[in-house]
Every structure is written in structure tokens, then in C-alpha cells.
Amino acid sequence: MVAHADPIRPTVSRPTGTPVIGVLLAGGLSRRMGGGDKALRLLGGERLLDRVIRSTAGQVDTLLLNANGDPARFGPCDLPVVPDGVPGFPGPLAGILAGMDWAARHRPEARWLASFATDAPFLPLDLVARLLDAATRTGLPLARAQSAGQAHPVFGLWSIALRADLRRALVDEDLRAVKRWTARHGVAQVEFPATPVDPFFNANRPEDLAEAERLLAAVG
């Protein structure tokens, strides 16, 4: 049986002086995994969700979980669970908007929202700090991670000031593609090394989860 105690917060590179709200995106249907909650699948005897919490909780001021349905299934992760505010499972942008709405209600002083997928067990501990640095240096309202030249749009930093525009895009335009919406505003790219393991490796399918087990055994 796997214990789910309060997540251990490792030493991380954390932004100072700028409140950042984090949202874990677990609102999808996980079709490629065969349905259910990918975040609750086990890797090395531990839920993917708990691994991601441990990597990200120390990087933000408040961490949320975006998920639809009964929040009780996430058990003692002890995070606020915020469902999509837009019906029909419209994708990660709806989770971003849900996080922005929560922040506007509960942490109005926060300017930034950081987002993380919950099927990526090897995330870098300086992710948010580097995204915030890139957004600050460039003056852009968005920043996203990339590795090996590939962009990872859901591992990003989002200006909460864009909340109304994002709602219009989702509700009035039925826009779903993250890259199309971010291209309207400008996004800073932050490159992360992809060796010895790509930090944004994600377990979308059962065979990906098997590969994650292999990588975990090989490099820890």
C-alpha cells in the first residue's frame, strides 16, 4: 500500500517577491491511457500525482489541482481542487482559466499562474524560476518550456491579466489549441536539457508508463 502523506518539498529554485499560483492539470479524459485518471497511475510504487506535487509544490506559493468529477478520489493530497468552468472537456486552456479564476478570487495580488501536467514524473526543480526570469527579461506575458527543440505548451507561466481574453477565446471563439492562443500575445521560450532524461517526458499511454519505469530504474 502506498502512503500519501503531505508531500516532501525538496530544495528548489523558487522565485522571490512575486507570488505565483501553480495549477496541476488533471482535467482530461486520458483516452490514450485507456480512461480513468492518469495522475493516479503508479510509477515506482508511487502515484504520478504525488511525484509531480513533490517536484512543484516548493516552486509556487499555492498549488491547485484542476480536475473534474468527484474530488474525493484524489484523497489526501490536500490541495484545492478546481474543476473546469467551461463545459465539454475543452482541454488544458480550460484548466488554465480555472486556475486564473481561483487566483482572482482567493489571491488577487498574484500576477502569475504556472501550469504543470500531472503525467510528467521528471520535472525540473527550477522550472518556475526560469520561466519567470524569461517573462521578466522579455516583458512578455507568457513563457513556456521546451527541450530538444520541442515546445511543451502546458508547462508554462501565464499572466493572470489575460484571464478575460482567455475566457473570450474559449467561450466565444471555441478556441482549444494552446499554441494558437499564446501566439496572439507572445511567449518566451525556455530551453531545458533533455539528458540524461527529458524532464518533460510524459506518460500518455501504458507503454509510456513502462518506459518511465525503465528510466526511473536507470537514472533514479
Steps between C-alpha positions, in 0.01 A plus 500: 500500500631844406498766770387846393634727770547874457739539206868544584625825356850461358747783470381697201578823323206718602411849376510764772283808531254393229203285609447211258198270510555150363240277336535129436304407188305177548171590334532290184338169406828300468377318191847387392555347844171311473295743708497577869744732672856484368611695805403207725704240309800365688864550410757338724222424748395865525219689332604724211305777670709477817824510302390814318382663824839433657678661204279808473356593841815678613518701178173690551318680780176302468444179305160402355373187330279548194276194469139422413266261678512390863804662666498236776683255273816706536498426869753649737700707253346791695480745209211721393328321209361734235288362213480644151266797481439433130297185422586225254859418603649766270860422592785656696400860432188438709721385787713811463188716514374313807831571673484867404142527628602343832794737532285804424260400779743380765839656421426824314852626560648220288600597145614162371367147461734207435360183343619141512375176347451222754640222280860632496698340783844654435435875517787744567506667838589840350216501245296789640802713587635473146162568338448806719848627422434466125164679522655780705798546268294501181200690633272234353185383682565130436792259524524130419751220531664314219755220477687353204344778293144387577258738668298383801210747515334369816818549702466873501466829681190708432421862584172501692426835335409299187213326679217686322659449160543129565135469604389672177719267294356190667135602525443730202752361250502135609879514478673192642860505371746633759755611240243698300392699804851563636618615155263796529685639800862395459670226697856470630666163439722341765719209391570218748758224445351169389772277643534263676117508501272749332343681799173534308463133415132425547315174548208526260469127423562176689822449304618847609445403861708186443776715349483732803554197725807412295635854520436518873693177553784622279555853629290536814 
